[in-house]
Amino acid sequence: MGKRPRRNHGPAFKAKVALVAMRGAKTVAAMAQQFDVHPNQIT
């Protein structure tokens, strides 16, 4: 199992994740799974 190549997220993706995070309707773990990112990237 190799490492996944490093990804760069654009401003639109970051804004979408931030809006969902600010609503507070989901846990950080659920948002991380939905957007396929590490939970630390959301916080």
C-alpha distance matrix in Angstrom:
0.0 3.8 6.8 9.1 12.3 15.3 17.6 21.3 23.3 26.8 30.0 30.4 27.0 27.8 31.3 30.2 27.9 30.7 33.3 31.3 30.8 34.5 35.6 34.1 33.9 30.2 28.3 25.9 23.0 24.2 24.6 21.1 19.7 22.2 21.4 17.6 18.1 18.0 21.2 22.4 22.6 25.1 27.3
3.8 0.0 3.7 6.5 9.1 12.1 14.8 18.5 20.9 24.4 27.7 28.4 25.3 26.0 29.6 28.8 26.7 29.4 32.1 30.6 30.0 33.6 35.0 33.8 33.9 30.4 28.5 25.8 23.3 24.6 24.4 20.8 19.9 22.2 20.8 17.1 17.1 17.1 20.6 21.3 21.1 24.0 26.2
6.8 3.7 0.0 3.8 6.3 8.8 11.6 15.3 17.7 21.2 24.4 25.4 22.3 22.7 26.4 25.9 23.7 26.2 29.1 27.8 27.1 30.6 32.2 31.1 31.5 28.1 26.2 23.2 21.1 22.6 22.0 18.3 18.0 20.2 18.4 14.8 14.2 14.1 17.8 18.2 17.7 20.8 22.9
9.1 6.5 3.8 0.0 3.8 6.4 8.4 12.2 14.4 17.9 21.2 22.0 18.9 19.6 23.3 22.7 20.7 23.5 26.2 25.0 24.7 28.2 29.7 28.9 29.3 26.0 24.5 21.5 19.7 20.7 19.7 16.2 15.8 17.5 15.4 12.0 11.8 12.6 16.4 17.0 15.9 18.8 21.3
12.3 9.1 6.3 3.8 0.0 3.8 6.3 9.9 12.7 16.0 19.4 20.6 18.0 18.7 22.4 22.3 20.8 23.3 26.2 25.5 25.2 28.5 30.3 29.9 30.5 27.5 26.3 23.1 21.8 22.7 21.1 17.8 18.0 19.2 16.5 13.6 12.9 14.1 17.9 18.0 16.3 19.2 21.8
15.3 12.1 8.8 6.4 3.8 0.0 3.8 6.9 10.0 13.3 16.5 18.2 15.7 15.9 19.7 20.1 18.5 20.6 23.7 23.4 22.9 25.9 28.1 27.8 28.8 26.0 24.7 21.3 20.6 21.8 19.7 16.5 17.4 18.5 15.4 13.0 11.5 12.5 16.0 15.6 13.5 16.7 19.1
17.6 14.8 11.6 8.4 6.3 3.8 0.0 3.8 6.5 9.8 13.1 14.5 12.1 12.6 16.3 16.6 15.4 17.7 20.6 20.4 20.3 23.2 25.3 25.4 26.3 23.8 23.0 19.8 19.4 20.0 17.5 14.8 15.8 16.2 12.7 11.0 9.8 11.8 15.1 15.0 12.3 14.9 17.7
21.3 18.5 15.3 12.2 9.9 6.9 3.8 0.0 3.8 6.5 9.8 11.7 10.0 10.3 13.8 14.8 14.0 15.9 18.8 19.3 19.2 21.7 24.1 24.6 25.9 23.8 23.3 20.1 20.3 20.9 17.9 15.6 17.2 17.0 13.3 12.7 11.1 13.2 15.9 15.4 12.1 14.3 17.1
23.3 20.9 17.7 14.4 12.7 10.0 6.5 3.8 0.0 3.8 6.8 8.2 6.2 6.7 10.1 11.0 10.5 12.5 15.1 15.8 16.1 18.4 20.6 21.5 22.7 20.9 20.8 17.9 18.5 18.6 15.3 13.7 15.5 14.7 10.9 11.3 10.0 12.6 14.7 14.5 10.9 12.2 15.2
26.8 24.4 21.2 17.9 16.0 13.3 9.8 6.5 3.8 0.0 3.8 5.5 5.5 6.4 8.8 10.2 11.0 12.4 14.5 16.0 16.7 18.5 20.6 22.1 23.4 22.2 22.6 19.9 21.1 20.8 17.2 16.3 18.2 16.7 13.0 14.2 13.3 15.9 17.5 17.3 13.5 14.2 17.1
30.0 27.7 24.4 21.2 19.4 16.5 13.1 9.8 6.8 3.8 0.0 3.8 5.5 5.1 6.1 8.6 10.0 10.4 12.2 14.4 15.1 16.2 18.5 20.4 22.0 21.4 22.1 19.6 21.4 21.0 17.3 17.0 19.3 17.6 14.1 16.1 14.9 17.2 18.1 17.7 13.9 13.9 16.3
30.4 28.4 25.4 22.0 20.6 18.2 14.5 11.7 8.2 5.5 3.8 0.0 3.8 5.5 5.1 6.2 8.7 9.9 10.7 12.6 14.3 15.4 17.0 19.2 20.3 19.9 21.1 19.2 20.8 19.8 16.1 16.4 18.2 15.8 12.8 15.3 14.9 17.8 18.5 18.8 15.2 14.4 17.3
27.0 25.3 22.3 18.9 18.0 15.7 12.1 10.0 6.2 5.5 5.5 3.8 0.0 3.8 5.4 5.1 6.3 8.6 10.0 10.9 12.4 14.3 15.9 17.5 18.4 17.3 18.3 16.1 17.4 16.4 12.8 12.8 14.5 12.3 9.1 11.5 11.2 14.2 15.1 15.8 12.3 11.7 14.9
27.8 26.0 22.7 19.6 18.7 15.9 12.6 10.3 6.7 6.4 5.1 5.5 3.8 0.0 3.8 5.4 5.2 6.1 8.6 10.1 10.4 12.1 14.5 15.8 17.4 16.5 17.0 14.5 16.4 16.1 12.3 12.3 14.8 13.3 10.1 12.4 10.9 13.1 13.4 13.5 9.9 9.1 11.9
31.3 29.6 26.4 23.3 22.4 19.7 16.3 13.8 10.1 8.8 6.1 5.1 5.4 3.8 0.0 3.8 5.5 5.0 6.1 8.7 9.7 10.4 12.5 14.7 16.3 16.2 17.4 15.6 17.9 17.1 13.4 14.3 16.8 14.7 12.1 15.0 14.0 16.2 15.8 16.0 12.8 11.1 13.3
30.2 28.8 25.9 22.7 22.3 20.1 16.6 14.8 11.0 10.2 8.6 6.2 5.1 5.4 3.8 0.0 3.8 5.5 5.3 6.4 8.7 10.1 11.1 13.3 14.1 13.8 15.5 14.1 16.1 14.6 11.0 12.5 14.3 11.7 9.6 13.1 12.9 15.5 15.1 16.2 13.2 11.1 13.9
27.9 26.7 23.7 20.7 20.8 18.5 15.4 14.0 10.5 11.0 10.0 8.7 6.3 5.2 5.5 3.8 0.0 3.8 5.5 5.3 6.1 8.7 10.2 11.3 12.4 11.4 12.4 10.6 12.6 11.7 7.9 9.1 11.6 9.6 7.6 10.7 10.0 12.1 11.4 12.6 9.9 7.4 10.4
30.7 29.4 26.2 23.5 23.3 20.6 17.7 15.9 12.5 12.4 10.4 9.9 8.6 6.1 5.0 5.5 3.8 0.0 3.8 5.5 5.0 6.1 8.7 10.2 12.3 12.1 13.0 11.2 14.1 13.7 10.1 11.5 14.5 13.0 11.2 14.1 12.7 13.9 12.5 12.9 10.4 7.6 9.3
33.3 32.1 29.1 26.2 26.2 23.7 20.6 18.8 15.1 14.5 12.2 10.7 10.0 8.6 6.1 5.3 5.5 3.8 0.0 3.8 5.4 5.2 6.4 9.1 10.7 11.5 13.4 12.7 15.6 14.3 11.0 13.4 15.8 13.6 12.5 16.0 15.3 16.8 15.3 16.1 13.9 10.8 12.4
31.3 30.6 27.8 25.0 25.5 23.4 20.4 19.3 15.8 16.0 14.4 12.6 10.9 10.1 8.7 6.4 5.3 5.5 3.8 0.0 3.8 5.5 5.3 7.0 7.7 8.0 10.1 10.0 12.5 10.8 7.8 10.8 12.8 10.6 10.4 13.9 13.6 15.1 13.4 15.0 13.4 9.9 11.9
30.8 30.0 27.1 24.7 25.2 22.9 20.3 19.2 16.1 16.7 15.1 14.3 12.4 10.4 9.7 8.7 6.1 5.0 5.4 3.8 0.0 3.8 5.5 5.5 7.8 7.5 8.4 7.6 10.9 10.3 7.5 10.0 12.8 11.7 11.3 14.1 13.0 13.6 11.1 12.3 11.2 7.4 8.5
34.5 33.6 30.6 28.2 28.5 25.9 23.2 21.7 18.4 18.5 16.2 15.4 14.3 12.1 10.4 10.1 8.7 6.1 5.2 5.5 3.8 0.0 3.8 5.3 8.4 9.7 11.0 10.7 14.3 13.7 11.2 13.8 16.5 15.2 14.8 17.8 16.6 17.1 14.5 15.1 14.0 10.4 10.5
35.6 35.0 32.2 29.7 30.3 28.1 25.3 24.1 20.6 20.6 18.5 17.0 15.9 14.5 12.5 11.1 10.2 8.7 6.4 5.3 5.5 3.8 0.0 3.8 5.6 8.0 10.4 11.4 14.5 13.2 11.3 14.5 16.6 14.9 15.3 18.6 18.0 18.8 16.1 17.5 16.6 12.9 13.4
34.1 33.8 31.1 28.9 29.9 27.8 25.4 24.6 21.5 22.1 20.4 19.2 17.5 15.8 14.7 13.3 11.3 10.2 9.1 7.0 5.5 5.3 3.8 0.0 3.8 5.6 7.2 8.8 11.9 11.0 9.9 13.1 15.2 14.2 15.1 17.9 17.2 17.3 14.2 15.7 15.6 11.9 11.9
33.9 33.9 31.5 29.3 30.5 28.8 26.3 25.9 22.7 23.4 22.0 20.3 18.4 17.4 16.3 14.1 12.4 12.3 10.7 7.7 7.8 8.4 5.6 3.8 0.0 3.8 7.0 9.6 11.8 9.9 9.6 13.2 14.4 13.1 14.8 17.6 17.7 18.2 15.4 17.6 17.6 13.9 14.6
30.2 30.4 28.1 26.0 27.5 26.0 23.8 23.8 20.9 22.2 21.4 19.9 17.3 16.5 16.2 13.8 11.4 12.1 11.5 8.0 7.5 9.7 8.0 5.6 3.8 0.0 3.8 6.5 8.1 6.1 6.4 9.9 10.8 10.1 12.2 14.5 14.7 15.0 12.2 15.0 15.2 11.8 12.9
28.3 28.5 26.2 24.5 26.3 24.7 23.0 23.3 20.8 22.6 22.1 21.1 18.3 17.0 17.4 15.5 12.4 13.0 13.4 10.1 8.4 11.0 10.4 7.2 7.0 3.8 0.0 3.8 5.3 5.2 6.3 8.6 10.0 10.6 12.4 13.9 13.4 12.8 9.7 12.4 13.4 10.4 10.9
25.9 25.8 23.2 21.5 23.1 21.3 19.8 20.1 17.9 19.9 19.6 19.2 16.1 14.5 15.6 14.1 10.6 11.2 12.7 10.0 7.6 10.7 11.4 8.8 9.6 6.5 3.8 0.0 3.8 5.5 5.1 6.0 8.6 9.8 10.6 11.7 10.4 9.4 6.0 8.6 9.7 6.9 7.7
23.0 23.3 21.1 19.7 21.8 20.6 19.4 20.3 18.5 21.1 21.4 20.8 17.4 16.4 17.9 16.1 12.6 14.1 15.6 12.5 10.9 14.3 14.5 11.9 11.8 8.1 5.3 3.8 0.0 3.8 5.5 5.1 6.2 8.6 10.1 10.2 9.5 8.4 5.9 9.4 10.8 9.2 10.4
24.2 24.6 22.6 20.7 22.7 21.8 20.0 20.9 18.6 20.8 21.0 19.8 16.4 16.1 17.1 14.6 11.7 13.7 14.3 10.8 10.3 13.7 13.2 11.0 9.9 6.1 5.2 5.5 3.8 0.0 3.8 5.4 5.2 6.1 8.7 9.7 10.4 10.6 8.8 12.4 12.9 10.7 12.6
24.6 24.4 22.0 19.7 21.1 19.7 17.5 17.9 15.3 17.2 17.3 16.1 12.8 12.3 13.4 11.0 7.9 10.1 11.0 7.8 7.5 11.2 11.3 9.9 9.6 6.4 6.3 5.1 5.5 3.8 0.0 3.8 5.4 5.0 6.1 8.2 8.4 9.3 7.8 11.0 10.4 7.9 10.6
21.1 20.8 18.3 16.2 17.8 16.5 14.8 15.6 13.7 16.3 17.0 16.4 12.8 12.3 14.3 12.5 9.1 11.5 13.4 10.8 10.0 13.8 14.5 13.1 13.2 9.9 8.6 6.0 5.1 5.4 3.8 0.0 3.8 5.5 5.4 5.6 5.0 5.7 5.1 8.6 8.2 7.0 10.0
19.7 19.9 18.0 15.8 18.0 17.4 15.8 17.2 15.5 18.2 19.3 18.2 14.5 14.8 16.8 14.3 11.6 14.5 15.8 12.8 12.8 16.5 16.6 15.2 14.4 10.8 10.0 8.6 6.2 5.2 5.4 3.8 0.0 3.8 5.6 5.0 6.7 8.0 8.2 11.9 11.6 10.8 13.7
22.2 22.2 20.2 17.5 19.2 18.5 16.2 17.0 14.7 16.7 17.6 15.8 12.3 13.3 14.7 11.7 9.6 13.0 13.6 10.6 11.7 15.2 14.9 14.2 13.1 10.1 10.6 9.8 8.6 6.1 5.0 5.5 3.8 0.0 3.8 5.7 8.1 10.5 10.6 14.0 12.9 11.4 14.7
21.4 20.8 18.4 15.4 16.5 15.4 12.7 13.3 10.9 13.0 14.1 12.8 9.1 10.1 12.1 9.6 7.6 11.2 12.5 10.4 11.3 14.8 15.3 15.1 14.8 12.2 12.4 10.6 10.1 8.7 6.1 5.4 5.6 3.8 0.0 3.8 5.6 8.9 9.8 12.5 10.5 9.7 13.3
17.6 17.1 14.8 12.0 13.6 13.0 11.0 12.7 11.3 14.2 16.1 15.3 11.5 12.4 15.0 13.1 10.7 14.1 16.0 13.9 14.1 17.8 18.6 17.9 17.6 14.5 13.9 11.7 10.2 9.7 8.2 5.6 5.0 5.7 3.8 0.0 3.8 7.0 9.2 11.9 10.4 10.7 14.2
18.1 17.1 14.2 11.8 12.9 11.5 9.8 11.1 10.0 13.3 14.9 14.9 11.2 10.9 14.0 12.9 10.0 12.7 15.3 13.6 13.0 16.6 18.0 17.2 17.7 14.7 13.4 10.4 9.5 10.4 8.4 5.0 6.7 8.1 5.6 3.8 0.0 3.8 6.4 8.4 6.7 7.8 11.1
18.0 17.1 14.1 12.6 14.1 12.5 11.8 13.2 12.6 15.9 17.2 17.8 14.2 13.1 16.2 15.5 12.1 13.9 16.8 15.1 13.6 17.1 18.8 17.3 18.2 15.0 12.8 9.4 8.4 10.6 9.3 5.7 8.0 10.5 8.9 7.0 3.8 0.0 3.8 5.5 5.5 7.3 9.5
21.2 20.6 17.8 16.4 17.9 16.0 15.1 15.9 14.7 17.5 18.1 18.5 15.1 13.4 15.8 15.1 11.4 12.5 15.3 13.4 11.1 14.5 16.1 14.2 15.4 12.2 9.7 6.0 5.9 8.8 7.8 5.1 8.2 10.6 9.8 9.2 6.4 3.8 0.0 3.8 5.3 5.4 6.8
22.4 21.3 18.2 17.0 18.0 15.6 15.0 15.4 14.5 17.3 17.7 18.8 15.8 13.5 16.0 16.2 12.6 12.9 16.1 15.0 12.3 15.1 17.5 15.7 17.6 15.0 12.4 8.6 9.4 12.4 11.0 8.6 11.9 14.0 12.5 11.9 8.4 5.5 3.8 0.0 3.8 5.4 5.2
22.6 21.1 17.7 15.9 16.3 13.5 12.3 12.1 10.9 13.5 13.9 15.2 12.3 9.9 12.8 13.2 9.9 10.4 13.9 13.4 11.2 14.0 16.6 15.6 17.6 15.2 13.4 9.7 10.8 12.9 10.4 8.2 11.6 12.9 10.5 10.4 6.7 5.5 5.3 3.8 0.0 3.8 5.6
25.1 24.0 20.8 18.8 19.2 16.7 14.9 14.3 12.2 14.2 13.9 14.4 11.7 9.1 11.1 11.1 7.4 7.6 10.8 9.9 7.4 10.4 12.9 11.9 13.9 11.8 10.4 6.9 9.2 10.7 7.9 7.0 10.8 11.4 9.7 10.7 7.8 7.3 5.4 5.4 3.8 0.0 3.8
27.3 26.2 22.9 21.3 21.8 19.1 17.7 17.1 15.2 17.1 16.3 17.3 14.9 11.9 13.3 13.9 10.4 9.3 12.4 11.9 8.5 10.5 13.4 11.9 14.6 12.9 10.9 7.7 10.4 12.6 10.6 10.0 13.7 14.7 13.3 14.2 11.1 9.5 6.8 5.2 5.6 3.8 0.0
